[in-house]
Amino acid sequence: MSRPPAEEWSRSRDRERPDQDWYAQDDRYHDDAYHPDDDPSLADDVLAVDGSGYDDEQFHSRRHKRRSPAVRWASIVVALAVVVIGGWVALQSVGNLIPDVEFGTSAPEDYEGEGSGEVTVEIPEGAGGGQIGQVLLEADVVASAEAFSNLAAADPRATGIQPGTYLMAEQMSADSALERLLEPASRQVAGVTIREGLWTEEVFAVLAEETGNEVGDYEQVDPESLDLPAAANGELEGYLYPDTYSFSPTTTPQEQIQAMVDLGTRRHDELGIEEGELERTLIVASLVQAEAAFAEDLPRVSRVVENRIADGEPLGFDSTIHYMFKERGRAGTTDEQRATENPYNTYLNAGLPPGPINSPGGAAIEAALNPAEGDWKYFVTVNPDTGETLFADTFAEHQENQEQFQQWCRDNPDRC
């Protein structure tokens, strides 16, 4: 195939070339592009197909080959489908991490007003708003636990609700129920003060009187059913810690006793008493508690105990005789009592008695752990009315002090 001369070919191209500006806008057209229509010298047998003329499809200009709109929309739809499906898969993978949110739900059911009648509810130790709401719901104090718990969560005062028994009304609004629980007068408690130095049976008598139970209810509590320290050897004496307790009307005698034992255990731990030292410490503390009238005398009585035990001498404490006979009110003891055979008789037996003789308080326990420095081996309370106690290093000095006590007895014959 021959090609026209360059000059003629160039003129032919200039005549057929599109506008320059339009041409520059489409980079699919180049200066050296060749179009069949520009060359009239091409042989027909080359350009013809099957003898029918030009093959328009084969030599169609490339500018007319554009993507169909249907294809473009199909691509867009496919891309959107990929995005939607991928997003759904991603959402499912983290669905458990996103809390459920419900829209359009109504407020939780709630009563109106302050309710009517009376009902008692027990709020347990450590209960939060949700648990308290459930307790109130079960007693028909509130219409729903959610109404109360939502209100409690929004009110910082709710954290001050104390455990115990409360006198409430039935069918109260959540707001009224919260206000009632925050009123100290609504909490039904029995404040019971157990003073230091009481015997176990005396503790039972106080508990029964203050809580409305019977003494026998406490005596029937099996120590084996209590969580007592191993040092107690199954005995309660010395392990009912003296303090003021708040018991609800529903607290049983066993629960009351256990609360006293538990408080004692915590106090002993706070003082750092080792398990192997607990029994001896409480025995000494109970003697100190029984014999000393004033706080300043506690460590000195503790020193007398240690000094006499170190010398192998009997303690000679009237308090152990009083414990043996369960007598109170007399300042001294009789010759007959002091001659009675009993492991707790510290006139006949050297060393410590076999167990505590009362419930010692914290100060007496600390005194047992930390005796005062001194050489005292004797002491006597010369005036039981005032509690004045004199200490002595020697027996001769002690006899002089005892004379003062004897004089007090002569002045108060019915009390010795």
FILO-709921 format. One record per residue (C-alpha): residue number from 1; residue in three letters; x, y, z. Coordinates in pm, 1 decimal, always signed. Example, Ala and Ser with C-alpha at 12.3 -4.5 7.8 and 13.67 -1.06 7.14 Angstrom:
// residues 2
   resi   resn         px         py         pz
      1    Ala    +1230.0     -450.0     +780.0
      2    Ser    +1367.0     -106.0     +714.0
END
This chain:
// residues 416
   resi   resn         px         py         pz
      1    Met       +0.0       +0.0       +0.0
      2    Ser     +137.1     +342.6     -105.0
      3    Arg     +110.5     +652.6     +109.4
      4    Pro      +57.8    +1001.3      -42.7
      5    Pro     +344.1    +1242.2      -31.5
      6    Ala     +397.4    +1410.7     +299.9
      7    Glu     +286.1    +1752.2     +175.0
      8    Glu      -42.3    +1624.1      +30.4
      9    Trp      -99.7    +1404.7     +336.8
     10    Ser      -51.8    +1700.5     +562.5
     11    Arg     -295.9    +1917.1     +365.3
     12    Ser     -550.4    +1641.4     +372.2
     13    Arg     -517.8    +1614.7     +751.8
     14    Asp     -552.8    +1989.8     +795.9
     15    Arg     -877.7    +1991.2     +600.5
     16    Glu    -1033.8    +1712.0     +807.8
     17    Arg     -884.9    +1799.3    +1152.7
     18    Pro    -1137.0    +1909.4    +1408.4
     19    Asp    -1130.2    +2245.4    +1580.1
     20    Gln     -804.6    +2281.0    +1771.7
     21    Asp     -965.1    +2373.9    +2099.9
     22    Trp    -1198.7    +2076.7    +2095.1
     23    Tyr     -915.3    +1854.4    +1986.3
     24    Ala     -692.8    +1957.3    +2273.5
     25    Gln     -961.0    +1864.4    +2523.0
     26    Asp     -954.6    +1496.0    +2436.7
     27    Asp     -616.7    +1328.5    +2468.1
     28    Arg     -743.0    +1026.7    +2285.1
     29    Tyr     -671.5    +1216.8    +1959.3
     30    His     -304.4    +1253.4    +1866.0
     31    Asp     -134.2    +1434.1    +1578.2
     32    Asp      -14.2    +1112.6    +1424.3
     33    Ala     -350.7     +938.3    +1444.0
     34    Tyr     -461.7     +790.2    +1117.3
     35    His     -821.6     +779.6     +994.5
     36    Pro     -923.1     +586.4     +682.5
     37    Asp    -1147.6     +858.9     +552.5
     38    Asp     -851.0    +1094.5     +518.9
     39    Asp     -678.0     +877.6     +257.3
     40    Pro     -868.7     +848.3      -73.3
     41    Ser     -583.5     +654.2     -228.0
     42    Leu     -637.9     +343.8      -13.7
     43    Ala     -724.5      +45.8     -226.2
     44    Asp    -1084.6      -62.9     -207.9
     45    Asp     -984.4     -420.0     -168.4
     46    Val     -805.2     -336.6     +153.5
     47    Leu    -1080.6     -122.8     +304.8
     48    Ala    -1366.8     -337.0     +184.4
     49    Val    -1491.7     -634.3     +382.9
     50    Asp    -1652.8     -914.7     +191.7
     51    Gly    -1679.8     -674.4     -103.0
     52    Ser    -1952.1     -471.5      +67.7
     53    Gly    -1760.7     -154.2     +141.8
     54    Tyr    -1607.9      -17.5     +458.2
     55    Asp    -1629.7     -210.0     +789.3
     56    Asp    -1771.4      +70.0    +1004.5
     57    Glu    -1737.6     -128.4    +1325.3
     58    Gln    -1371.8     -214.7    +1274.7
     59    Phe    -1265.2     +140.1    +1186.7
     60    His    -1509.3     +329.8    +1411.9
     61    Ser    -1347.5     +628.4    +1577.0
     62    Arg    -1244.7     +559.4    +1938.8
     63    Arg    -1419.4     +873.4    +2062.8
     64    His    -1750.0     +701.0    +1998.0
     65    Lys    -1666.9     +398.8    +2219.5
     66    Arg    -1813.2     +521.5    +2558.6
     67    Arg    -1933.2     +306.9    +2853.8
     68    Ser    -2303.0     +238.7    +2858.4
     69    Pro    -2507.3     +415.5    +3141.5
     70    Ala    -2645.9      +78.8    +3239.9
     71    Val    -2295.9      -49.4    +3305.0
     72    Arg    -2210.2     +255.4    +3515.0
     73    Trp    -2524.5     +219.7    +3728.3
     74    Ala    -2460.3     -150.7    +3771.8
     75    Ser    -2109.8      -73.9    +3901.3
     76    Ile    -2248.8     +182.5    +4145.5
     77    Val    -2509.3      -62.1    +4275.2
     78    Val    -2246.7     -331.9    +4323.7
     79    Ala    -2018.0      -89.1    +4511.7
     80    Leu    -2302.8      +20.3    +4738.5
     81    Ala    -2391.4     -341.0    +4807.6
     82    Val    -2032.7     -414.9    +4909.3
     83    Val    -2030.7     -116.8    +5149.2
     84    Val    -2366.2     -207.2    +5304.8
     85    Ile    -2280.2     -574.0    +5347.9
     86    Gly    -1935.9     -491.6    +5487.7
     87    Gly    -2085.0     -244.4    +5735.3
     88    Trp    -2342.9     -498.4    +5847.9
     89    Val    -2073.5     -760.0    +5908.0
     90    Ala    -1861.7     -509.4    +6103.9
     91    Leu    -2160.5     -407.5    +6315.9
     92    Gln    -2235.3     -767.9    +6399.0
     93    Ser    -1875.6     -825.7    +6508.7
     94    Val    -1891.8     -549.0    +6769.9
     95    Gly    -2260.8     -581.0    +6851.6
     96    Asn    -2191.1     -727.9    +7195.5
     97    Leu    -1982.6     -424.6    +7287.4
     98    Ile    -2260.5     -175.3    +7220.9
     99    Pro    -2533.3     -145.4    +7485.5
    100    Asp    -2888.6     -192.8    +7374.0
    101    Val    -3074.6     +131.6    +7341.5
    102    Glu    -3449.2     +134.5    +7325.4
    103    Phe    -3628.1     +437.4    +7198.9
    104    Gly    -3979.9     +532.0    +7271.5
    105    Thr    -4016.5     +320.8    +7590.5
    106    Ser    -4242.5     +452.5    +7863.0
    107    Ala    -4127.0     +548.8    +8213.7
    108    Pro    -4121.0     +263.4    +8470.2
    109    Glu    -4440.8     +206.5    +8662.1
    110    Asp    -4469.8     +411.0    +8980.7
    111    Tyr    -4727.4     +472.0    +9249.4
    112    Glu    -4835.6     +819.8    +9352.9
    113    Gly    -4827.5     +975.8    +9696.7
    114    Glu    -4702.6     +852.7   +10033.8
    115    Gly    -4895.4     +526.5   +10042.2
    116    Ser    -5099.3     +383.5   +10327.6
    117    Gly    -5075.2     +126.1   +10605.0
    118    Glu    -4751.0       -6.2   +10751.6
    119    Val    -4502.4     -266.3   +10639.1
    120    Thr    -4147.4     -342.7   +10753.7
    121    Val    -3866.9     -413.1   +10511.8
    122    Glu    -3516.5     -538.0   +10576.0
    123    Ile    -3240.2     -361.0   +10383.9
    124    Pro    -2937.5     -593.8   +10377.4
    125    Glu    -2578.7     -489.0   +10432.1
    126    Gly    -2416.7     -342.2   +10119.8
    127    Ala    -2740.3     -322.8    +9918.2
    128    Gly    -2739.6      -82.9    +9623.1
    129    Gly    -3027.8     +100.4    +9459.9
    130    Gly    -3130.3     -193.0    +9242.3
    131    Gln    -3135.3     -441.7    +9530.2
    132    Ile    -3318.3     -199.6    +9758.8
    133    Gly    -3572.2     -139.9    +9482.9
    134    Gln    -3630.7     -514.3    +9456.4
    135    Val    -3681.6     -542.9    +9834.4
    136    Leu    -3935.1     -259.1    +9822.0
    137    Leu    -4111.3     -412.0    +9520.1
    138    Glu    -4153.4     -750.1    +9692.7
    139    Ala    -4316.0     -575.6    +9989.3
    140    Asp    -4541.8     -371.8    +9754.6
    141    Val    -4387.3      -50.9    +9879.3
    142    Val    -4307.3      +62.7    +9523.5
    143    Ala    -4469.2      -29.3    +9191.7
    144    Ser    -4140.7     -123.1    +9023.0
    145    Ala    -3779.7     -171.5    +9120.6
    146    Glu    -3675.3      +37.1    +8818.9
    147    Ala    -3863.1     +344.4    +8939.4
    148    Phe    -3677.0     +339.1    +9269.8
    149    Ser    -3334.4     +242.2    +9134.6
    150    Asn    -3348.2     +516.8    +8869.9
    151    Leu    -3433.1     +773.1    +9135.5
    152    Ala    -3164.2     +644.5    +9373.5
    153    Ala    -2901.4     +657.8    +9098.1
    154    Ala    -2980.3    +1024.3    +9039.0
    155    Asp    -2982.4    +1123.3    +9408.4
    156    Pro    -2641.8    +1117.2    +9588.9
    157    Arg    -2819.8    +1093.8    +9923.8
    158    Ala    -2924.4     +738.0    +9842.8
    159    Thr    -2571.9     +618.1    +9921.6
    160    Gly    -2644.7     +705.4   +10286.0
    161    Ile    -2920.9     +447.1   +10326.4
    162    Gln    -2819.4     +226.0   +10619.1
    163    Pro    -2883.2     -147.4   +10644.2
    164    Gly    -3154.9     -249.5   +10886.0
    165    Thr    -3530.0     -274.7   +10930.4
    166    Tyr    -3747.9      +15.4   +10815.0
    167    Leu    -4111.2      +99.0   +10879.3
    168    Met    -4262.5     +183.9   +10540.6
    169    Ala    -4607.7     +229.6   +10387.0
    170    Glu    -4758.7      +22.8   +10109.0
    171    Gln    -4783.0     +156.6    +9754.4
    172    Met    -4561.7     +460.0    +9794.6
    173    Ser    -4415.8     +660.7    +9510.6
    174    Ala    -4046.9     +596.7    +9454.6
    175    Asp    -3970.9     +950.5    +9570.4
    176    Ser    -4166.9     +904.8    +9894.8
    177    Ala    -3999.4     +569.7    +9959.0
    178    Leu    -3654.0     +722.0    +9918.4
    179    Glu    -3735.7    +1006.7   +10155.4
    180    Arg    -3866.9     +759.5   +10414.4
    181    Leu    -3551.0     +548.5   +10396.5
    182    Leu    -3342.0     +859.7   +10455.0
    183    Glu    -3531.6     +946.5   +10775.8
    184    Pro    -3346.3     +809.5   +11082.0
    185    Ala    -3677.7     +768.8   +11264.2
    186    Ser    -3793.2     +515.8   +11004.2
    187    Arg    -3512.5     +276.9   +11089.5
    188    Gln    -3624.6      +30.0   +11352.1
    189    Val    -3324.5      -55.3   +11568.6
    190    Ala    -3258.3     -160.4   +11923.2
    191    Gly    -2953.2      +13.3   +12065.4
    192    Val    -2800.1     -229.1   +12313.3
    193    Thr    -2499.0     -128.1   +12521.1
    194    Ile    -2291.8     -409.2   +12664.5
    195    Arg    -2051.6     -262.5   +12917.7
    196    Glu    -1707.0     -399.3   +12992.0
    197    Gly    -1655.9     -670.1   +13250.7
    198    Leu    -1991.3     -850.8   +13228.9
    199    Trp    -2017.7    -1227.5   +13260.6
    200    Thr    -2177.7    -1415.6   +12974.8
    201    Glu    -2506.7    -1468.9   +13159.2
    202    Glu    -2516.1    -1097.0   +13237.2
    203    Val    -2467.7    -1018.5   +12869.1
    204    Phe    -2761.0    -1248.0   +12787.7
    205    Ala    -2980.5    -1071.3   +13041.4
    206    Val    -2906.1     -728.7   +12890.9
    207    Leu    -2967.8     -851.1   +12536.4
    208    Ala    -3297.3    -1012.2   +12631.8
    209    Glu    -3422.9     -703.5   +12813.0
    210    Glu    -3329.6     -462.9   +12534.3
    211    Thr    -3448.2     -671.1   +12238.6
    212    Gly    -3756.9     -840.8   +12381.1
    213    Asn    -3616.8    -1192.6   +12363.1
    214    Glu    -3594.0    -1445.1   +12645.2
    215    Val    -3269.2    -1522.8   +12825.9
    216    Gly    -3331.6    -1886.3   +12738.5
    217    Asp    -3319.8    -1796.0   +12368.1
    218    Tyr    -2954.5    -1698.9   +12412.5
    219    Glu    -2869.5    -1989.6   +12639.3
    220    Gln    -2996.1    -2229.6   +12371.9
    221    Val    -2749.8    -2102.2   +12113.4
    222    Asp    -2488.5    -2373.4   +12061.8
    223    Pro    -2137.3    -2225.4   +12062.9
    224    Glu    -2042.5    -2488.2   +11808.2
    225    Ser    -2278.3    -2317.8   +11562.8
    226    Leu    -2090.6    -1988.1   +11598.6
    227    Asp    -1776.1    -1873.1   +11424.5
    228    Leu    -1566.7    -1853.4   +11740.7
    229    Pro    -1188.1    -1819.0   +11744.3
    230    Ala    -1006.5    -2143.9   +11809.1
    231    Ala     -866.8    -1990.6   +12129.1
    232    Ala    -1218.8    -1982.2   +12278.3
    233    Asn    -1226.3    -2361.6   +12302.3
    234    Gly    -1601.0    -2354.2   +12242.2
    235    Glu    -1668.9    -2108.9   +12525.4
    236    Leu    -1826.9    -1763.7   +12497.9
    237    Glu    -1680.4    -1612.8   +12813.0
    238    Gly    -1440.5    -1334.8   +12720.3
    239    Tyr    -1538.6    -1335.9   +12351.2
    240    Leu    -1858.4    -1126.3   +12360.5
    241    Tyr    -1701.3     -792.3   +12285.0
    242    Pro    -1847.7     -503.3   +12489.7
    243    Asp    -1984.6     -218.5   +12276.6
    244    Thr    -2309.7      -54.0   +12167.8
    245    Tyr    -2495.4     -256.6   +11906.7
    246    Ser    -2787.0     -168.7   +11680.5
    247    Phe    -3001.7     -474.8   +11625.8
    248    Ser    -3313.0     -475.5   +11409.7
    249    Pro    -3630.6     -644.3   +11540.3
    250    Thr    -3568.2     -938.3   +11309.7
    251    Thr    -3211.3    -1006.4   +11429.8
    252    Thr    -3211.0    -1343.2   +11603.3
    253    Pro    -3031.7    -1415.3   +11933.7
    254    Gln    -2776.8    -1623.7   +11746.1
    255    Glu    -2711.3    -1340.0   +11501.9
    256    Gln    -2670.6    -1096.7   +11790.2
    257    Ile    -2415.6    -1319.0   +11961.8
    258    Gln    -2229.3    -1373.4   +11637.0
    259    Ala    -2216.2     -996.2   +11580.1
    260    Met    -2044.9     -953.5   +11917.2
    261    Val    -1799.4    -1231.5   +11845.5
    262    Asp    -1723.1    -1085.5   +11502.8
    263    Leu    -1658.0     -739.4   +11643.8
    264    Gly    -1422.7     -887.0   +11900.7
    265    Thr    -1233.8    -1071.9   +11628.5
    266    Arg    -1190.3     -750.7   +11431.3
    267    Arg    -1068.3     -561.0   +11737.4
    268    His     -820.6     -835.5   +11824.0
    269    Asp     -686.3     -832.4   +11470.2
    270    Glu     -651.5     -453.8   +11481.1
    271    Leu     -440.0     -487.0   +11795.4
    272    Gly     -219.3     -742.1   +11621.9
    273    Ile     -285.7    -1025.1   +11865.5
    274    Glu     -147.7    -1350.5   +11731.1
    275    Glu     -375.2    -1653.7   +11742.2
    276    Gly     -145.6    -1833.3   +11984.0
    277    Glu     -149.1    -1533.8   +12222.2
    278    Leu     -521.0    -1460.5   +12215.8
    279    Glu     -635.7    -1688.9   +12497.7
    280    Arg     -372.7    -1571.5   +12748.8
    281    Thr     -420.7    -1208.6   +12650.1
    282    Leu     -795.6    -1221.4   +12711.9
    283    Ile     -752.5    -1402.2   +13044.8
    284    Val     -514.8    -1133.7   +13171.3
    285    Ala     -734.8     -860.6   +13025.1
    286    Ser    -1041.0     -998.2   +13204.4
    287    Leu     -852.6     -991.3   +13538.6
    288    Val     -736.9     -637.0   +13474.2
    289    Gln    -1091.5     -534.6   +13377.0
    290    Ala    -1236.1     -679.9   +13697.2
    291    Glu     -976.5     -538.5   +13939.3
    292    Ala     -903.3     -185.5   +13810.2
    293    Ala    -1148.1      +97.8   +13863.8
    294    Phe     -971.3     +366.7   +13659.7
    295    Ala     -807.3     +365.7   +13319.0
    296    Glu     -470.6     +470.4   +13461.8
    297    Asp     -474.4     +166.7   +13688.9
    298    Leu     -521.6      -86.6   +13409.2
    299    Pro     -155.1     -112.5   +13302.0
    300    Arg      -40.2     -126.5   +13666.6
    301    Val     -273.6     -413.3   +13753.5
    302    Ser     -143.4     -588.3   +13441.1
    303    Arg     +211.1     -544.2   +13574.8
    304    Val     +113.9     -694.2   +13912.0
    305    Val      -25.4     -999.1   +13730.9
    306    Glu     +296.9    -1050.7   +13538.2
    307    Asn     +522.5     -992.5   +13841.1
    308    Arg     +336.5    -1239.2   +14061.8
    309    Ile     +320.3    -1504.2   +13791.0
    310    Ala     +692.5    -1460.2   +13727.8
    311    Asp     +755.4    -1525.1   +14099.6
    312    Gly     +524.3    -1825.3   +14103.1
    313    Glu     +290.2    -1670.5   +14358.9
    314    Pro      -90.5    -1703.0   +14358.7
    315    Leu     -262.7    -1389.9   +14238.5
    316    Gly     -513.0    -1382.8   +14524.3
    317    Phe     -777.0    -1186.3   +14329.0
    318    Asp    -1123.7    -1156.5   +14479.6
    319    Ser    -1265.2    -1110.5   +14130.9
    320    Thr    -1199.4    -1476.7   +14049.2
    321    Ile    -1386.1    -1579.5   +14365.1
    322    His    -1678.8    -1360.0   +14264.8
    323    Tyr    -1677.4    -1530.2   +13926.0
    324    Met    -1680.7    -1873.2   +14085.3
    325    Phe    -1990.8    -1791.9   +14291.7
    326    Lys    -2145.2    -1545.7   +14044.2
    327    Glu    -2181.9    -1288.2   +14318.5
    328    Arg    -2165.8     -914.4   +14282.4
    329    Gly    -2208.0     -631.2   +14524.8
    330    Arg    -1960.4     -739.3   +14789.9
    331    Ala    -1619.4     -574.4   +14809.7
    332    Gly    -1439.6     -872.6   +14962.3
    333    Thr    -1464.5    -1249.3   +15001.2
    334    Thr    -1512.1    -1483.6   +15295.1
    335    Asp    -1264.3    -1731.2   +15433.0
    336    Glu    -1494.0    -2014.0   +15323.2
    337    Gln    -1507.8    -1887.6   +14968.4
    338    Arg    -1134.8    -1847.3   +14946.1
    339    Ala    -1088.1    -2204.4   +15066.9
    340    Thr    -1316.3    -2351.0   +14796.5
    341    Glu    -1148.2    -2585.7   +14554.7
    342    Asn    -1191.7    -2454.9   +14202.9
    343    Pro     -959.2    -2398.3   +13906.1
    344    Tyr    -1060.6    -2030.1   +13913.6
    345    Asn     -960.5    -1987.0   +14279.2
    346    Thr     -650.3    -1769.4   +14251.6
    347    Tyr     -593.7    -1790.3   +14624.1
    348    Leu     -529.7    -2163.9   +14610.2
    349    Asn     -386.2    -2194.9   +14259.1
    350    Ala      -80.8    -2016.6   +14122.4
    351    Gly      -78.5    -1877.9   +13772.5
    352    Leu     -369.5    -1772.4   +13557.6
    353    Pro     -721.7    -1915.1   +13577.5
    354    Pro     -820.2    -2154.8   +13295.3
    355    Gly    -1017.7    -1892.6   +13103.2
    356    Pro    -1139.9    -1532.9   +13098.2
    357    Ile    -1368.6    -1428.9   +13382.9
    358    Asn    -1562.0    -1160.2   +13190.1
    359    Ser    -1577.4     -966.9   +12862.4
    360    Pro    -1282.4     -725.2   +12868.0
    361    Gly    -1291.1     -401.7   +12671.0
    362    Gly    -1031.4     -259.1   +12438.4
    363    Ala     -841.7      -60.5   +12707.0
    364    Ala     -802.2     -365.9   +12930.1
    365    Ile     -682.7     -574.7   +12636.2
    366    Glu     -424.2     -312.0   +12547.4
    367    Ala     -310.3     -302.3   +12910.6
    368    Ala     -267.0     -679.3   +12905.0
    369    Leu      -50.5     -642.6   +12596.9
    370    Asn     +148.4     -350.1   +12740.4
    371    Pro     +190.0     -367.5   +13118.9
    372    Ala     +327.9      -59.6   +13293.3
    373    Glu     +688.5      -64.1   +13412.6
    374    Gly     +714.1     -124.2   +13788.4
    375    Asp     +792.5     -365.2   +14071.9
    376    Trp     +445.6     -378.2   +14220.1
    377    Lys     +329.8     -712.4   +14342.7
    378    Tyr      +25.6     -605.5   +14543.6
    379    Phe     -266.2     -369.7   +14518.5
    380    Val     -590.2     -308.0   +14705.7
    381    Thr     -888.9      -86.8   +14643.4
    382    Val     -905.6      +96.5   +14973.8
    383    Asn    -1230.1     +276.4   +14894.5
    384    Pro    -1474.2      +85.3   +14671.2
    385    Asp    -1699.7     +390.8   +14655.0
    386    Thr    -1437.0     +607.2   +14491.7
    387    Gly    -1231.4     +329.6   +14333.7
    388    Glu     -911.7     +449.5   +14496.4
    389    Thr     -647.2     +179.0   +14458.0
    390    Leu     -303.3     +161.5   +14621.4
    391    Phe       -8.8      -38.2   +14483.6
    392    Ala     +280.5     -181.6   +14683.1
    393    Asp     +612.8     -348.4   +14611.7
    394    Thr     +636.6     -532.4   +14945.8
    395    Phe     +393.4     -731.0   +15154.0
    396    Ala     +449.6     -506.6   +15456.9
    397    Glu     +346.2     -202.7   +15260.0
    398    His      +50.5     -396.3   +15125.9
    399    Gln      -64.9     -477.3   +15479.9
    400    Glu      -69.0     -109.7   +15564.5
    401    Asn     -284.0      -43.4   +15258.0
    402    Gln     -516.0     -326.5   +15351.3
    403    Glu     -580.1     -163.5   +15685.1
    404    Gln     -741.0     +126.7   +15501.9
    405    Phe     -968.5     -116.9   +15323.1
    406    Gln    -1058.5     -290.7   +15647.1
    407    Gln    -1155.9      +41.8   +15794.5
    408    Trp    -1386.9     +103.1   +15498.2
    409    Cys    -1546.9     -238.2   +15561.4
    410    Arg    -1602.3     -153.4   +15926.0
    411    Asp    -1773.5     +160.9   +15813.0
    412    Asn    -1981.9      -35.2   +15556.2
    413    Pro    -2037.6     -377.1   +15717.7
    414    Asp    -2321.9     -469.5   +15480.6
    415    Arg    -2098.9     -433.7   +15178.1
    416    Cys    -1804.8     -653.8   +15274.2
END
